Amino acid sequence: MPEFFDVVLGQRAHRDLLPDPLPDEVVERLLLAATHAPSAENRQPWAFVVVRDPDVRAAIGDLTRAVWEGGARDFVRGRLGARLFADVDRWATGGLARAPVVVVVCGDTSAAEPGALAASLYPATQNLLLAAQALGLGALLSTLPTVRHDDLAALLELPAHLRAMAVVPIGRPARALPAPRRIPVRDKAFRDRYGRRW
Amino acid sequence: MPEFFDVVLGQRAHRDLLPDPLPDEVVERLLLAATHAPSAENRQPWAFVVVRDPDVRAAIGDLTRAVWEGGARDFVRGRLGARLFADVDRWATGGLARAPVVVVVCGDTSAAEPGALAASLYPATQNLLLAAQALGLGALLSTLPTVRHDDLAALLELPAHLRAMAVVPIGRPARALPAPRRIPVRDKAFRDRYGRRW
């Protein structure tokens, strides 16, 4: 069984996934973790659309490519190093749809105030990502496909009370990635008030 | 070392904490986990104000009580069972300030688009909560004190680019809590499109 801190400190965004399918039991284990996140008033204002159908995945891929080529690429270029940019570009123009499973995480506006939704939805999404890492799978969180929300909602036949807030492709990683690089805690933490460095 | 799925599946919101102080090493371990969350473009748009000063904690407590008594209590009453409501009421009218450590998680609007901030901030907050659970500590995520954001920002001397988005009191739990109750995955998940039950 994987140790908690090994999983958390080793989490990476995996853009390069193998097409091997994931069995139901594995998907259920990931979703069990996601549904155990905390939420305001324990209202669990989430729903998960698990997309495996190649046509639906391809349509999500097309939609993501349209957002990317319609402005996001130009915005992001220059903000990322050349190598990371090339990775993201490959992912946004086809890589996403090759993941065997794409989970669309939806917020339920009938179960939580719109302003409180993100504080419940993204912890559940993070549990999903961490559980994938714990099982040796690769995943990442993207909000890019949600930019064209109406198109995504139509594709998934979402009712009006559900809002797609994150898209998480999951599969076996094509390659191992080293530990993530992070700004040290001492540069991100303060004592009692802002400005008093940790 | 705690196992990943034990931590994730056992996470609870702890409102009743002992006042025993937490050493720096423990706080740093929690923040190390928080800073290892993913973020858009790996920009890590977060800052953590670790409040231990009793006066600052009391001021956050007063502010939370004011939000609670100024409308939130009436809104929440009737939405929760009597026992949970009584717990939350005790917490919002004094319990919060008795936690030895209160971490205010801030989003950095200079490092991420406002629309992308929540998708980076709440995964980091969830890592913080899970790490507390992994170390046998109690914690919870509240956005209640952020309702009076200007007052909270003044108290913590936050610069204009930081936005307090979550408040996380942490300490040793006064009592053990049973495993959380959650709606089953089969009632929250769909295959390929909404409506096709898992």
Boltz contact constraints between the chains, C-beta under 6 A:
constraints:
  - contact:
      token1: [A, 1]
      token2: [B, 3]
      max_distance: 6.0
  - contact:
      token1: [A, 2]
      token2: [B, 4]
      max_distance: 6.0
  - contact:
      token1: [A, 3]
      token2: [B, 1]
      max_distance: 6.0
  - contact:
      token1: [A, 4]
      token2: [B, 2]
      max_distance: 6.0
  - contact:
      token1: [A, 4]
      token2: [B, 4]
      max_distance: 6.0
  - contact:
      token1: [A, 4]
      token2: [B, 7]
      max_distance: 6.0
  - contact:
      token1: [A, 4]
      token2: [B, 134]
      max_distance: 6.0
  - contact:
      token1: [A, 7]
      token2: [B, 4]
      max_distance: 6.0
  - contact:
      token1: [A, 8]
      token2: [B, 33]
      max_distance: 6.0
  - contact:
      token1: [A, 8]
      token2: [B, 36]
      max_distance: 6.0
  - contact:
      token1: [A, 8]
      token2: [B, 127]
      max_distance: 6.0
  - contact:
      token1: [A, 9]
      token2: [B, 36]
      max_distance: 6.0
  - contact:
      token1: [A, 13]
      token2: [B, 38]
      max_distance: 6.0
  - contact:
      token1: [A, 28]
      token2: [B, 185]
      max_distance: 6.0
  - contact:
      token1: [A, 31]
      token2: [B, 185]
      max_distance: 6.0
  - contact:
      token1: [A, 31]
      token2: [B, 189]
      max_distance: 6.0
  - contact:
      token1: [A, 32]
      token2: [B, 185]
      max_distance: 6.0
  - contact:
      token1: [A, 33]
      token2: [B, 8]
      max_distance: 6.0
  - contact:
      token1: [A, 35]
      token2: [B, 182]
      max_distance: 6.0
  - contact:
      token1: [A, 35]
      token2: [B, 185]
      max_distance: 6.0
  - contact:
      token1: [A, 35]
      token2: [B, 188]
      max_distance: 6.0
  - contact:
      token1: [A, 36]
      token2: [B, 8]
      max_distance: 6.0
  - contact:
      token1: [A, 36]
      token2: [B, 9]
      max_distance: 6.0
  - contact:
      token1: [A, 36]
      token2: [B, 182]
      max_distance: 6.0
  - contact:
      token1: [A, 38]
      token2: [B, 13]
      max_distance: 6.0
  - contact:
      token1: [A, 38]
      token2: [B, 141]
      max_distance: 6.0
  - contact:
      token1: [A, 44]
      token2: [B, 183]
      max_distance: 6.0
  - contact:
      token1: [A, 47]
      token2: [B, 188]
      max_distance: 6.0
  - contact:
      token1: [A, 48]
      token2: [B, 189]
      max_distance: 6.0
  - contact:
      token1: [A, 49]
      token2: [B, 190]
      max_distance: 6.0
  - contact:
      token1: [A, 50]
      token2: [B, 189]
      max_distance: 6.0
  - contact:
      token1: [A, 50]
      token2: [B, 191]
      max_distance: 6.0
  - contact:
      token1: [A, 51]
      token2: [B, 192]
      max_distance: 6.0
  - contact:
      token1: [A, 53]
      token2: [B, 192]
      max_distance: 6.0
  - contact:
      token1: [A, 56]
      token2: [B, 192]
      max_distance: 6.0
  - contact:
      token1: [A, 118]
      token2: [B, 118]
      max_distance: 6.0
  - contact:
      token1: [A, 119]
      token2: [B, 122]
      max_distance: 6.0
  - contact:
      token1: [A, 119]
      token2: [B, 143]
      max_distance: 6.0
  - contact:
      token1: [A, 122]
      token2: [B, 119]
      max_distance: 6.0
  - contact:
      token1: [A, 122]
      token2: [B, 122]
      max_distance: 6.0
  - contact:
      token1: [A, 122]
      token2: [B, 123]
      max_distance: 6.0
  - contact:
      token1: [A, 123]
      token2: [B, 122]
      max_distance: 6.0
  - contact:
      token1: [A, 123]
      token2: [B, 126]
      max_distance: 6.0
  - contact:
      token1: [A, 126]
      token2: [B, 123]
      max_distance: 6.0
  - contact:
      token1: [A, 126]
      token2: [B, 126]
      max_distance: 6.0
  - contact:
      token1: [A, 127]
      token2: [B, 8]
      max_distance: 6.0
  - contact:
      token1: [A, 134]
      token2: [B, 4]
      max_distance: 6.0
  - contact:
      token1: [A, 141]
      token2: [B, 38]
      max_distance: 6.0
  - contact:
      token1: [A, 143]
      token2: [B, 119]
      max_distance: 6.0
  - contact:
      token1: [A, 156]
      token2: [B, 193]
      max_distance: 6.0
  - contact:
      token1: [A, 156]
      token2: [B, 194]
      max_distance: 6.0
  - contact:
      token1: [A, 157]
      token2: [B, 193]
      max_distance: 6.0
  - contact:
      token1: [A, 157]
      token2: [B, 194]
      max_distance: 6.0
  - contact:
      token1: [A, 158]
      token2: [B, 194]
      max_distance: 6.0
  - contact:
      token1: [A, 182]
      token2: [B, 35]
      max_distance: 6.0
  - contact:
      token1: [A, 182]
      token2: [B, 36]
      max_distance: 6.0
  - contact:
      token1: [A, 183]
      token2: [B, 44]
      max_distance: 6.0
  - contact:
      token1: [A, 185]
      token2: [B, 28]
      max_distance: 6.0
  - contact:
      token1: [A, 185]
      token2: [B, 31]
      max_distance: 6.0
  - contact:
      token1: [A, 185]
      token2: [B, 32]
      max_distance: 6.0
  - contact:
      token1: [A, 185]
      token2: [B, 35]
      max_distance: 6.0
  - contact:
      token1: [A, 188]
      token2: [B, 35]
      max_distance: 6.0
  - contact:
      token1: [A, 188]
      token2: [B, 47]
      max_distance: 6.0
  - contact:
      token1: [A, 189]
      token2: [B, 31]
      max_distance: 6.0
  - contact:
      token1: [A, 189]
      token2: [B, 48]
      max_distance: 6.0
  - contact:
      token1: [A, 189]
      token2: [B, 50]
      max_distance: 6.0
  - contact:
      token1: [A, 190]
      token2: [B, 49]
      max_distance: 6.0
  - contact:
      token1: [A, 191]
      token2: [B, 50]
      max_distance: 6.0
  - contact:
      token1: [A, 192]
      token2: [B, 51]
      max_distance: 6.0
  - contact:
      token1: [A, 192]
      token2: [B, 53]
      max_distance: 6.0
  - contact:
      token1: [A, 192]
      token2: [B, 56]
      max_distance: 6.0
  - contact:
      token1: [A, 193]
      token2: [B, 156]
      max_distance: 6.0
  - contact:
      token1: [A, 193]
      token2: [B, 157]
      max_distance: 6.0
  - contact:
      token1: [A, 194]
      token2: [B, 156]
      max_distance: 6.0
  - contact:
      token1: [A, 194]
      token2: [B, 157]
      max_distance: 6.0
  - contact:
      token1: [A, 194]
      token2: [B, 158]
      max_distance: 6.0
